[in-house]
Amino acid sequence: MLELLKYVTSGFWVFIGTFALLTSILHYGVNGVIKITSRLIRLAMVLLRGWPDNELDADGDFKPKD
């Protein structure tokens, strides 16, 4: 672990590259977990309650009648 720390702090561009790599891995990892969780919750709600009625819009409000 100490050798990795020495390598990362050996130069400015090495530090920037390592920082960019680690932050992108963390960002996409957390974002993926959040998306998977939200899709599973949405799937459970659709399975329990069914699809919304045709007279509702995307927000769940009633569509204006023509």
PyMOL Python script that loads the backbone (N, CA, C, O; Angstrom):
from pymol import cmd

cmd.read_pdbstr("""\
ATOM      1  N   MET A   1       0.824  -1.191   0.000  1.00  0.00           N
ATOM      2  CA  MET A   1       0.000   0.000   0.000  1.00  0.00           C
ATOM      3  C   MET A   1       0.873   1.261   0.000  1.00  0.00           C
ATOM      4  O   MET A   1       0.546   2.261  -0.640  1.00  0.00           O
ATOM      5  N   LEU A   2       1.970   1.190   0.719  1.00  0.00           N
ATOM      6  CA  LEU A   2       2.868   2.338   0.780  1.00  0.00           C
ATOM      7  C   LEU A   2       3.526   2.604  -0.571  1.00  0.00           C
ATOM      8  O   LEU A   2       3.764   3.754  -0.938  1.00  0.00           O
ATOM      9  N   GLU A   3       3.820   1.521  -1.315  1.00  0.00           N
ATOM     10  CA  GLU A   3       4.408   1.696  -2.642  1.00  0.00           C
ATOM     11  C   GLU A   3       3.429   2.363  -3.591  1.00  0.00           C
ATOM     12  O   GLU A   3       3.822   3.192  -4.412  1.00  0.00           O
ATOM     13  N   LEU A   4       2.149   2.005  -3.483  1.00  0.00           N
ATOM     14  CA  LEU A   4       1.125   2.642  -4.313  1.00  0.00           C
ATOM     15  C   LEU A   4       1.009   4.122  -3.990  1.00  0.00           C
ATOM     16  O   LEU A   4       0.875   4.948  -4.894  1.00  0.00           O
ATOM     17  N   LEU A   5       1.060   4.459  -2.725  1.00  0.00           N
ATOM     18  CA  LEU A   5       1.003   5.865  -2.325  1.00  0.00           C
ATOM     19  C   LEU A   5       2.218   6.634  -2.842  1.00  0.00           C
ATOM     20  O   LEU A   5       2.087   7.777  -3.279  1.00  0.00           O
ATOM     21  N   LYS A   6       3.388   6.020  -2.796  1.00  0.00           N
ATOM     22  CA  LYS A   6       4.589   6.666  -3.333  1.00  0.00           C
ATOM     23  C   LYS A   6       4.467   6.874  -4.837  1.00  0.00           C
ATOM     24  O   LYS A   6       4.878   7.910  -5.359  1.00  0.00           O
ATOM     25  N   TYR A   7       3.896   5.879  -5.541  1.00  0.00           N
ATOM     26  CA  TYR A   7       3.732   6.000  -6.992  1.00  0.00           C
ATOM     27  C   TYR A   7       2.754   7.113  -7.341  1.00  0.00           C
ATOM     28  O   TYR A   7       3.008   7.904  -8.248  1.00  0.00           O
ATOM     29  N   VAL A   8       1.633   7.175  -6.623  1.00  0.00           N
ATOM     30  CA  VAL A   8       0.610   8.175  -6.923  1.00  0.00           C
ATOM     31  C   VAL A   8       1.138   9.573  -6.665  1.00  0.00           C
ATOM     32  O   VAL A   8       0.812  10.500  -7.406  1.00  0.00           O
ATOM     33  N   THR A   9       1.931   9.742  -5.652  1.00  0.00           N
ATOM     34  CA  THR A   9       2.457  11.069  -5.328  1.00  0.00           C
ATOM     35  C   THR A   9       3.788  11.362  -6.012  1.00  0.00           C
ATOM     36  O   THR A   9       4.448  12.345  -5.677  1.00  0.00           O
ATOM     37  N   SER A  10       4.191  10.522  -6.968  1.00  0.00           N
ATOM     38  CA  SER A  10       5.485  10.725  -7.623  1.00  0.00           C
ATOM     39  C   SER A  10       5.471  11.868  -8.629  1.00  0.00           C
ATOM     40  O   SER A  10       6.522  12.432  -8.937  1.00  0.00           O
ATOM     41  N   GLY A  11       4.323  12.209  -9.132  1.00  0.00           N
ATOM     42  CA  GLY A  11       4.262  13.295 -10.103  1.00  0.00           C
ATOM     43  C   GLY A  11       2.857  13.868 -10.190  1.00  0.00           C
ATOM     44  O   GLY A  11       1.882  13.236  -9.783  1.00  0.00           O
ATOM     45  N   PHE A  12       2.775  15.073 -10.727  1.00  0.00           N
ATOM     46  CA  PHE A  12       1.487  15.761 -10.808  1.00  0.00           C
ATOM     47  C   PHE A  12       0.518  15.017 -11.721  1.00  0.00           C
ATOM     48  O   PHE A  12      -0.630  14.782 -11.342  1.00  0.00           O
ATOM     49  N   TRP A  13       0.970  14.642 -12.931  1.00  0.00           N
ATOM     50  CA  TRP A  13       0.072  14.001 -13.888  1.00  0.00           C
ATOM     51  C   TRP A  13      -0.287  12.586 -13.466  1.00  0.00           C
ATOM     52  O   TRP A  13      -1.377  12.110 -13.784  1.00  0.00           O
ATOM     53  N   VAL A  14       0.594  11.912 -12.768  1.00  0.00           N
ATOM     54  CA  VAL A  14       0.264  10.590 -12.230  1.00  0.00           C
ATOM     55  C   VAL A  14      -0.843  10.730 -11.194  1.00  0.00           C
ATOM     56  O   VAL A  14      -1.779   9.932 -11.154  1.00  0.00           O
ATOM     57  N   PHE A  15      -0.721  11.761 -10.354  1.00  0.00           N
ATOM     58  CA  PHE A  15      -1.748  12.006  -9.345  1.00  0.00           C
ATOM     59  C   PHE A  15      -3.093  12.347  -9.994  1.00  0.00           C
ATOM     60  O   PHE A  15      -4.131  11.823  -9.592  1.00  0.00           O
ATOM     61  N   ILE A  16      -3.068  13.235 -11.009  1.00  0.00           N
ATOM     62  CA  ILE A  16      -4.310  13.633 -11.684  1.00  0.00           C
ATOM     63  C   ILE A  16      -4.946  12.431 -12.376  1.00  0.00           C
ATOM     64  O   ILE A  16      -6.161  12.248 -12.308  1.00  0.00           O
ATOM     65  N   GLY A  17      -4.136  11.615 -13.038  1.00  0.00           N
ATOM     66  CA  GLY A  17      -4.668  10.430 -13.712  1.00  0.00           C
ATOM     67  C   GLY A  17      -5.266   9.430 -12.755  1.00  0.00           C
ATOM     68  O   GLY A  17      -6.343   8.888 -13.009  1.00  0.00           O
ATOM     69  N   THR A  18      -4.586   9.179 -11.664  1.00  0.00           N
ATOM     70  CA  THR A  18      -5.097   8.248 -10.656  1.00  0.00           C
ATOM     71  C   THR A  18      -6.358   8.781 -10.009  1.00  0.00           C
ATOM     72  O   THR A  18      -7.308   8.033  -9.778  1.00  0.00           O
ATOM     73  N   PHE A  19      -6.371  10.078  -9.714  1.00  0.00           N
ATOM     74  CA  PHE A  19      -7.562  10.696  -9.122  1.00  0.00           C
ATOM     75  C   PHE A  19      -8.750  10.611 -10.072  1.00  0.00           C
ATOM     76  O   PHE A  19      -9.862  10.295  -9.647  1.00  0.00           O
ATOM     77  N   ALA A  20      -8.525  10.891 -11.364  1.00  0.00           N
ATOM     78  CA  ALA A  20      -9.609  10.823 -12.349  1.00  0.00           C
ATOM     79  C   ALA A  20     -10.124   9.400 -12.497  1.00  0.00           C
ATOM     80  O   ALA A  20     -11.330   9.177 -12.602  1.00  0.00           O
ATOM     81  N   LEU A  21      -9.218   8.451 -12.505  1.00  0.00           N
ATOM     82  CA  LEU A  21      -9.614   7.052 -12.631  1.00  0.00           C
ATOM     83  C   LEU A  21     -10.438   6.595 -11.433  1.00  0.00           C
ATOM     84  O   LEU A  21     -11.484   5.968 -11.601  1.00  0.00           O
ATOM     85  N   LEU A  22      -9.979   6.902 -10.241  1.00  0.00           N
ATOM     86  CA  LEU A  22     -10.688   6.467  -9.031  1.00  0.00           C
ATOM     87  C   LEU A  22     -12.037   7.156  -8.878  1.00  0.00           C
ATOM     88  O   LEU A  22     -13.017   6.520  -8.489  1.00  0.00           O
ATOM     89  N   THR A  23     -12.099   8.456  -9.182  1.00  0.00           N
ATOM     90  CA  THR A  23     -13.378   9.147  -9.050  1.00  0.00           C
ATOM     91  C   THR A  23     -14.386   8.688 -10.087  1.00  0.00           C
ATOM     92  O   THR A  23     -15.580   8.621  -9.798  1.00  0.00           O
ATOM     93  N   SER A  24     -13.922   8.367 -11.302  1.00  0.00           N
ATOM     94  CA  SER A  24     -14.865   7.878 -12.310  1.00  0.00           C
ATOM     95  C   SER A  24     -15.378   6.486 -11.954  1.00  0.00           C
ATOM     96  O   SER A  24     -16.556   6.191 -12.156  1.00  0.00           O
ATOM     97  N   ILE A  25     -14.508   5.630 -11.429  1.00  0.00           N
ATOM     98  CA  ILE A  25     -14.956   4.307 -10.982  1.00  0.00           C
ATOM     99  C   ILE A  25     -15.968   4.452  -9.857  1.00  0.00           C
ATOM    100  O   ILE A  25     -16.992   3.768  -9.862  1.00  0.00           O
ATOM    101  N   LEU A  26     -15.708   5.318  -8.902  1.00  0.00           N
ATOM    102  CA  LEU A  26     -16.625   5.535  -7.791  1.00  0.00           C
ATOM    103  C   LEU A  26     -17.951   6.120  -8.277  1.00  0.00           C
ATOM    104  O   LEU A  26     -19.018   5.682  -7.847  1.00  0.00           O
ATOM    105  N   HIS A  27     -17.886   7.100  -9.166  1.00  0.00           N
ATOM    106  CA  HIS A  27     -19.105   7.739  -9.681  1.00  0.00           C
ATOM    107  C   HIS A  27     -19.992   6.745 -10.410  1.00  0.00           C
ATOM    108  O   HIS A  27     -21.184   6.641 -10.118  1.00  0.00           O
ATOM    109  N   TYR A  28     -19.414   6.008 -11.365  1.00  0.00           N
ATOM    110  CA  TYR A  28     -20.219   5.079 -12.144  1.00  0.00           C
ATOM    111  C   TYR A  28     -20.670   3.887 -11.315  1.00  0.00           C
ATOM    112  O   TYR A  28     -21.732   3.323 -11.578  1.00  0.00           O
ATOM    113  N   GLY A  29     -19.901   3.500 -10.342  1.00  0.00           N
ATOM    114  CA  GLY A  29     -20.321   2.419  -9.459  1.00  0.00           C
ATOM    115  C   GLY A  29     -21.515   2.800  -8.606  1.00  0.00           C
ATOM    116  O   GLY A  29     -22.485   2.048  -8.518  1.00  0.00           O
ATOM    117  N   VAL A  30     -21.447   3.960  -7.982  1.00  0.00           N
ATOM    118  CA  VAL A  30     -22.557   4.427  -7.148  1.00  0.00           C
ATOM    119  C   VAL A  30     -23.782   4.716  -8.004  1.00  0.00           C
ATOM    120  O   VAL A  30     -24.903   4.379  -7.623  1.00  0.00           O
ATOM    121  N   ASN A  31     -23.570   5.342  -9.164  1.00  0.00           N
ATOM    122  CA  ASN A  31     -24.681   5.642 -10.055  1.00  0.00           C
ATOM    123  C   ASN A  31     -25.359   4.358 -10.527  1.00  0.00           C
ATOM    124  O   ASN A  31     -26.585   4.311 -10.632  1.00  0.00           O
ATOM    125  N   GLY A  32     -24.581   3.324 -10.809  1.00  0.00           N
ATOM    126  CA  GLY A  32     -25.152   2.051 -11.231  1.00  0.00           C
ATOM    127  C   GLY A  32     -25.982   1.407 -10.142  1.00  0.00           C
ATOM    128  O   GLY A  32     -27.057   0.870 -10.410  1.00  0.00           O
ATOM    129  N   VAL A  33     -25.493   1.457  -8.917  1.00  0.00           N
ATOM    130  CA  VAL A  33     -26.243   0.886  -7.792  1.00  0.00           C
ATOM    131  C   VAL A  33     -27.554   1.639  -7.593  1.00  0.00           C
ATOM    132  O   VAL A  33     -28.588   1.021  -7.340  1.00  0.00           O
ATOM    133  N   ILE A  34     -27.524   2.950  -7.703  1.00  0.00           N
ATOM    134  CA  ILE A  34     -28.747   3.744  -7.544  1.00  0.00           C
ATOM    135  C   ILE A  34     -29.746   3.432  -8.647  1.00  0.00           C
ATOM    136  O   ILE A  34     -30.940   3.300  -8.377  1.00  0.00           O
ATOM    137  N   LYS A  35     -29.274   3.310  -9.904  1.00  0.00           N
ATOM    138  CA  LYS A  35     -30.181   2.993 -11.010  1.00  0.00           C
ATOM    139  C   LYS A  35     -30.791   1.610 -10.860  1.00  0.00           C
ATOM    140  O   LYS A  35     -31.991   1.433 -11.069  1.00  0.00           O
ATOM    141  N   ILE A  36     -29.970   0.628 -10.499  1.00  0.00           N
ATOM    142  CA  ILE A  36     -30.498  -0.724 -10.321  1.00  0.00           C
ATOM    143  C   ILE A  36     -31.535  -0.751  -9.207  1.00  0.00           C
ATOM    144  O   ILE A  36     -32.578  -1.390  -9.346  1.00  0.00           O
ATOM    145  N   THR A  37     -31.258  -0.063  -8.100  1.00  0.00           N
ATOM    146  CA  THR A  37     -32.197  -0.028  -6.977  1.00  0.00           C
ATOM    147  C   THR A  37     -33.503   0.636  -7.369  1.00  0.00           C
ATOM    148  O   THR A  37     -34.577   0.128  -7.045  1.00  0.00           O
ATOM    149  N   SER A  38     -33.428   1.772  -8.065  1.00  0.00           N
ATOM    150  CA  SER A  38     -34.655   2.472  -8.440  1.00  0.00           C
ATOM    151  C   SER A  38     -35.467   1.664  -9.441  1.00  0.00           C
ATOM    152  O   SER A  38     -36.696   1.670  -9.374  1.00  0.00           O
ATOM    153  N   ARG A  39     -34.813   0.968 -10.366  1.00  0.00           N
ATOM    154  CA  ARG A  39     -35.538   0.135 -11.332  1.00  0.00           C
ATOM    155  C   ARG A  39     -36.199  -1.057 -10.648  1.00  0.00           C
ATOM    156  O   ARG A  39     -37.304  -1.449 -11.026  1.00  0.00           O
ATOM    157  N   LEU A  40     -35.542  -1.636  -9.651  1.00  0.00           N
ATOM    158  CA  LEU A  40     -36.158  -2.741  -8.924  1.00  0.00           C
ATOM    159  C   LEU A  40     -37.371  -2.275  -8.124  1.00  0.00           C
ATOM    160  O   LEU A  40     -38.375  -2.983  -8.050  1.00  0.00           O
ATOM    161  N   ILE A  41     -37.282  -1.084  -7.524  1.00  0.00           N
ATOM    162  CA  ILE A  41     -38.424  -0.541  -6.788  1.00  0.00           C
ATOM    163  C   ILE A  41     -39.571  -0.250  -7.744  1.00  0.00           C
ATOM    164  O   ILE A  41     -40.729  -0.522  -7.426  1.00  0.00           O
ATOM    165  N   ARG A  42     -39.252   0.312  -8.934  1.00  0.00           N
ATOM    166  CA  ARG A  42     -40.301   0.591  -9.930  1.00  0.00           C
ATOM    167  C   ARG A  42     -40.936  -0.708 -10.404  1.00  0.00           C
ATOM    168  O   ARG A  42     -42.154  -0.770 -10.572  1.00  0.00           O
ATOM    169  N   LEU A  43     -40.136  -1.745 -10.623  1.00  0.00           N
ATOM    170  CA  LEU A  43     -40.663  -3.040 -11.027  1.00  0.00           C
ATOM    171  C   LEU A  43     -41.611  -3.596  -9.967  1.00  0.00           C
ATOM    172  O   LEU A  43     -42.673  -4.122 -10.299  1.00  0.00           O
ATOM    173  N   ALA A  44     -41.237  -3.483  -8.709  1.00  0.00           N
ATOM    174  CA  ALA A  44     -42.090  -3.978  -7.626  1.00  0.00           C
ATOM    175  C   ALA A  44     -43.411  -3.204  -7.581  1.00  0.00           C
ATOM    176  O   ALA A  44     -44.467  -3.800  -7.364  1.00  0.00           O
ATOM    177  N   MET A  45     -43.361  -1.886  -7.785  1.00  0.00           N
ATOM    178  CA  MET A  45     -44.591  -1.092  -7.760  1.00  0.00           C
ATOM    179  C   MET A  45     -45.504  -1.445  -8.932  1.00  0.00           C
ATOM    180  O   MET A  45     -46.721  -1.519  -8.764  1.00  0.00           O
ATOM    181  N   VAL A  46     -44.937  -1.663 -10.107  1.00  0.00           N
ATOM    182  CA  VAL A  46     -45.763  -2.034 -11.266  1.00  0.00           C
ATOM    183  C   VAL A  46     -46.355  -3.420 -11.069  1.00  0.00           C
ATOM    184  O   VAL A  46     -47.510  -3.653 -11.426  1.00  0.00           O
ATOM    185  N   LEU A  47     -45.580  -4.343 -10.506  1.00  0.00           N
ATOM    186  CA  LEU A  47     -46.111  -5.680 -10.257  1.00  0.00           C
ATOM    187  C   LEU A  47     -47.225  -5.653  -9.208  1.00  0.00           C
ATOM    188  O   LEU A  47     -48.199  -6.396  -9.323  1.00  0.00           O
ATOM    189  N   LEU A  48     -47.087  -4.806  -8.193  1.00  0.00           N
ATOM    190  CA  LEU A  48     -48.104  -4.751  -7.139  1.00  0.00           C
ATOM    191  C   LEU A  48     -49.354  -3.977  -7.565  1.00  0.00           C
ATOM    192  O   LEU A  48     -50.474  -4.399  -7.276  1.00  0.00           O
ATOM    193  N   ARG A  49     -49.163  -2.847  -8.250  1.00  0.00           N
ATOM    194  CA  ARG A  49     -50.285  -1.954  -8.546  1.00  0.00           C
ATOM    195  C   ARG A  49     -50.717  -1.959 -10.001  1.00  0.00           C
ATOM    196  O   ARG A  49     -51.790  -1.444 -10.316  1.00  0.00           O
ATOM    197  N   GLY A  50     -49.933  -2.514 -10.884  1.00  0.00           N
ATOM    198  CA  GLY A  50     -50.257  -2.531 -12.310  1.00  0.00           C
ATOM    199  C   GLY A  50     -49.835  -1.234 -12.981  1.00  0.00           C
ATOM    200  O   GLY A  50     -49.370  -0.296 -12.334  1.00  0.00           O
ATOM    201  N   TRP A  51     -50.013  -1.211 -14.316  1.00  0.00           N
ATOM    202  CA  TRP A  51     -49.651  -0.016 -15.083  1.00  0.00           C
ATOM    203  C   TRP A  51     -50.636   1.106 -14.790  1.00  0.00           C
ATOM    204  O   TRP A  51     -51.786   0.835 -14.443  1.00  0.00           O
ATOM    205  N   PRO A  52     -50.210   2.368 -14.922  1.00  0.00           N
ATOM    206  CA  PRO A  52     -51.135   3.476 -14.707  1.00  0.00           C
ATOM    207  C   PRO A  52     -52.228   3.501 -15.780  1.00  0.00           C
ATOM    208  O   PRO A  52     -52.044   3.001 -16.890  1.00  0.00           O
ATOM    209  N   ASP A  53     -53.347   4.082 -15.427  1.00  0.00           N
ATOM    210  CA  ASP A  53     -54.461   4.190 -16.374  1.00  0.00           C
ATOM    211  C   ASP A  53     -54.083   5.079 -17.549  1.00  0.00           C
ATOM    212  O   ASP A  53     -53.141   5.866 -17.460  1.00  0.00           O
ATOM    213  N   ASN A  54     -54.817   4.956 -18.650  1.00  0.00           N
ATOM    214  CA  ASN A  54     -54.533   5.736 -19.848  1.00  0.00           C
ATOM    215  C   ASN A  54     -54.871   7.215 -19.686  1.00  0.00           C
ATOM    216  O   ASN A  54     -54.328   8.049 -20.409  1.00  0.00           O
ATOM    217  N   GLU A  55     -55.758   7.555 -18.752  1.00  0.00           N
ATOM    218  CA  GLU A  55     -56.121   8.962 -18.582  1.00  0.00           C
ATOM    219  C   GLU A  55     -55.130   9.736 -17.709  1.00  0.00           C
ATOM    220  O   GLU A  55     -55.351  10.916 -17.435  1.00  0.00           O
ATOM    221  N   LEU A  56     -54.047   9.099 -17.269  1.00  0.00           N
ATOM    222  CA  LEU A  56     -53.020   9.768 -16.472  1.00  0.00           C
ATOM    223  C   LEU A  56     -51.814  10.094 -17.343  1.00  0.00           C
ATOM    224  O   LEU A  56     -51.481   9.351 -18.267  1.00  0.00           O
ATOM    225  N   ASP A  57     -51.156  11.229 -17.033  1.00  0.00           N
ATOM    226  CA  ASP A  57     -49.923  11.568 -17.737  1.00  0.00           C
ATOM    227  C   ASP A  57     -48.722  10.993 -16.981  1.00  0.00           C
ATOM    228  O   ASP A  57     -48.892  10.207 -16.050  1.00  0.00           O
ATOM    229  N   ALA A  58     -47.521  11.381 -17.378  1.00  0.00           N
ATOM    230  CA  ALA A  58     -46.305  10.802 -16.796  1.00  0.00           C
ATOM    231  C   ALA A  58     -46.147  11.132 -15.319  1.00  0.00           C
ATOM    232  O   ALA A  58     -45.518  10.366 -14.590  1.00  0.00           O
ATOM    233  N   ASP A  59     -46.706  12.264 -14.851  1.00  0.00           N
ATOM    234  CA  ASP A  59     -46.602  12.650 -13.444  1.00  0.00           C
ATOM    235  C   ASP A  59     -47.645  11.998 -12.558  1.00  0.00           C
ATOM    236  O   ASP A  59     -47.550  12.064 -11.332  1.00  0.00           O
ATOM    237  N   GLY A  60     -48.648  11.361 -13.172  1.00  0.00           N
ATOM    238  CA  GLY A  60     -49.731  10.785 -12.405  1.00  0.00           C
ATOM    239  C   GLY A  60     -50.917  11.715 -12.301  1.00  0.00           C
ATOM    240  O   GLY A  60     -51.893  11.395 -11.624  1.00  0.00           O
ATOM    241  N   ASP A  61     -50.854  12.861 -12.960  1.00  0.00           N
ATOM    242  CA  ASP A  61     -51.983  13.802 -12.985  1.00  0.00           C
ATOM    243  C   ASP A  61     -52.942  13.392 -14.110  1.00  0.00           C
ATOM    244  O   ASP A  61     -52.550  12.739 -15.077  1.00  0.00           O
ATOM    245  N   PHE A  62     -54.210  13.794 -13.956  1.00  0.00           N
ATOM    246  CA  PHE A  62     -55.177  13.500 -15.008  1.00  0.00           C
ATOM    247  C   PHE A  62     -54.912  14.381 -16.218  1.00  0.00           C
ATOM    248  O   PHE A  62     -54.632  15.571 -16.073  1.00  0.00           O
ATOM    249  N   LYS A  63     -54.998  13.800 -17.414  1.00  0.00           N
ATOM    250  CA  LYS A  63     -54.806  14.539 -18.662  1.00  0.00           C
ATOM    251  C   LYS A  63     -56.010  15.436 -18.879  1.00  0.00           C
ATOM    252  O   LYS A  63     -57.129  15.081 -18.511  1.00  0.00           O
ATOM    253  N   PRO A  64     -55.779  16.621 -19.489  1.00  0.00           N
ATOM    254  CA  PRO A  64     -56.935  17.467 -19.795  1.00  0.00           C
ATOM    255  C   PRO A  64     -57.794  16.799 -20.883  1.00  0.00           C
ATOM    256  O   PRO A  64     -57.282  16.201 -21.829  1.00  0.00           O
ATOM    257  N   LYS A  65     -59.097  16.922 -20.713  1.00  0.00           N
ATOM    258  CA  LYS A  65     -60.021  16.333 -21.695  1.00  0.00           C
ATOM    259  C   LYS A  65     -60.139  17.277 -22.887  1.00  0.00           C
ATOM    260  O   LYS A  65     -60.204  18.497 -22.735  1.00  0.00           O
ATOM    261  N   ASP A  66     -60.163  16.688 -24.060  1.00  0.00           N
ATOM    262  CA  ASP A  66     -60.288  17.485 -25.283  1.00  0.00           C
ATOM    263  C   ASP A  66     -61.719  17.944 -25.510  1.00  0.00           C
ATOM    264  O   ASP A  66     -62.000  18.626 -26.496  1.00  0.00           O
TER     265      ASP A  66
END
""", "prot")
cmd.dss("prot")
cmd.show_as("cartoon", "prot")
cmd.util.cbc("prot")
cmd.orient("prot")
